[in-house]
């Protein structure tokens, strides 16, 4: 993970990092903006899939570029996921359902590994990231109504802290700071980058407590 190039990420480490008591580790879009308190007392529940593709060339995280015509977050990079419906049997079921709808990811290609801490967004959602191992046979079939592109990023790139930056912009009249982790032509930022950064934190903690 990149503070020490000798550290490599494997599935045992990922399992340790994404299991256990995570309730006290929740992150938010306001983590880098201590002067701006979280504006809500309640959040709408949502779930996203953090799909890690297991291919011979190495582990890769699958992400999507949202369709340009969408009302909310058009063209942004995101995990497959969305709101938890009343008919969803569990958070995991919600993440799987959304992933199948958006990128054609089905149960037979998916092995659920664990979770990351909750993330609260500036738009009022409390997001539960579900981490899954995806078989190399998976071929994405995107829903053009929601997804413009499906692509993957090497996990080695995402676990290298040197690839993360903090940028800022004016949002609703106020200065807001946020994480960015660019990859080639893809500008990964905001909540997606923050959840990926939390993944790195959990992997580092797992390594340090088991080395």
NORCORPE-V173908 format. One record per helix or strand. SS is the DSSP state (H for helix, E for strand). FROM is the first residue (numbers start at 1). TO is the last residue. If there is no record, write none. Layout:
BEGIN
ss=SS from=FROM to=TO
ss=SS from=FROM to=TO
END
This chain:
BEGIN
ss=H from=11 to=17
ss=H from=23 to=25
ss=E from=27 to=28
ss=E from=44 to=55
ss=E from=58 to=66
ss=E from=77 to=78
ss=E from=81 to=83
ss=H from=91 to=103
ss=H from=107 to=109
ss=E from=110 to=115
ss=E from=119 to=120
ss=E from=125 to=134
ss=E from=147 to=154
ss=H from=155 to=158
ss=H from=161 to=163
ss=E from=165 to=171
ss=E from=174 to=180
ss=E from=183 to=183
ss=E from=186 to=186
ss=E from=189 to=189
ss=H from=190 to=209
END
